[in-house]
Amino acid sequence: MAAQQHSADSTYDVDVLIVGAGPTGLALAAQLESFGTSFRIIDRSLTRSEQSRALALQPRTLEALRPFGISSALTAAGHSARGLLLHLPDQTVPVDLSDAGIEDSEFQHLLFLSQAETEHALAAHLSGRGIRVERGVELQDLEFLDTEDPFAGVEAKIQRMDRGIERIRARYIVGADGAHSTVRSKAGMDWRGSGYPGTYVLADLEVDGAEPGHMHAYLNEDGFMFLFPLGRPATWRLIAIKEDGDPAQATLESLQKTADKFSGGALTLRDPQWISDFKLSHRMAEYFQNGSVFLAGDAAHLHSPVAAQGMNAGIQDALNLGWKLSLGARGLASEELVDSYDAERRPADKDILQFTDRIFRLASSKNGLLKLPRTKLLPTLAPKASGSKSLRSRLFRTASQLDTQYRGSDMVDTGDSRLPAFLTAGPKAGDRLPDAVVLEHGRERRLHEILATPGFHILLCGPGWPADTQLRIHDALGRLSPWLSVQRLNVGSRLAAADPSEIQDVSGLAFERLGLSVRRPEILVVRPDGHIGFRSQGTDVTGAVQYLDRLTTPAAGNLAAAV
């Protein structure tokens, strides 16, 4: 499918217009392509930037990118840090990240990789499928097709450097065009927040004296300096706060003075590939949606780069939104499903923004009272905290975005037969589906790998399922057949004959992580974004069918009676 393919509805030239071809826009394009949705993706820049503030991929992002077949290549290209060295004025505290408690993911470490590398992998994936990013194309204006119905689609006026003005009618438009988003401005969506005081510097360079394979955090009364093992285009990424009142552009010489101040002369900086001064802000759009207009990534929320959250949150935005727009374009989504993007992602991104804000203020504040946690409490508490595996795990699971959940969403549900959440083990409806190694057709595979095809996945877990269950579900939800798989998941043994159609949990870890019992059947519906949408005990599938019927039937009607 080419990106320029026309919408099946003649009202529109294309189903989705994506403005911005950074990681967020490219990830959205990849998901739309996997569903066969017509779209165009434009960017005003003539070439991809080789410089970026984003420097790392979190484990949850690598999981989310798995369906596009690029996670392994990204992992091979990046550098994982298994530890943090916290350099305080009178001591260095090592923080081990190799046992951070994320065994339920294949990707168990923060991966340092330039944003440019991530963009290249996504762009190459799209190019291999005939998708071309239209560069040198700028959005000039947008108007709703029906002034009384903002959900009826938009007309975008774009300026092409090679062809002049063009107008595009789209069912949906997504602004992934960064902090100064034209889409956000033209749609009248408020941008709230403020800038941090001071000026900061980024640099990709070589550093002699820094232990390789670790992150380094230097903290003192003057603020912070961080070193991250980037690998390319240089071994290290440096982030630091500049001296107050220093108006000069940062240079290698000024960076060396900063490094001397924080490391006591232990580091030698050389061979810079890139040095940039910048201001930092923490901001969020009041809403992520206005009718047929959506915001994602930096156009929706802006973070400090210190905790490596912004780009990752943007990719999660895209992969929460893409499948909803794809189903909506095909007439297979309720209005509530399409509109749930704002209700699910804005609270999640708000939590991430608050998390990064707390970390950044702790590291950077020069206010007498606000810097006390860094200068007085941290030296006392850090050695004890670093020895607590449970605390390290809790912090790393938050930073890795594995714990992001949508439990309060109307787009998740729990069957009446399931006990209250506080009495049950395992993930709840709205949580990410944990991963584990299982056996399929006699071959070891990851559960996430098996469920990586686009669409909904129903897992019939445990014993007692009637032989015709899968057929009855498919009959009841026939309109979803291209986007629905139904599979059995059971505890098995390599030595015992197994049903070849079943996924076998030989180790028992999948059942343990999912909170399942080998004696009790349970049904799980996994959404296209890898979150559990529905779970219920017993072999009655009516609740699961009703759940999917509610999400994917725009008009009134209920197909559950067909079961």
Order of alpha helices (4+ residues) and beta strands (2+ residues): beta-alpha-beta-beta-alpha-alpha-beta-beta-beta-beta-alpha-beta-beta-beta-beta-alpha-beta-beta-beta-beta-beta-alpha-beta-beta-beta-beta-beta-alpha-alpha-alpha-alpha-beta-beta-beta-alpha-beta-alpha-beta-beta-alpha-beta-beta-alpha
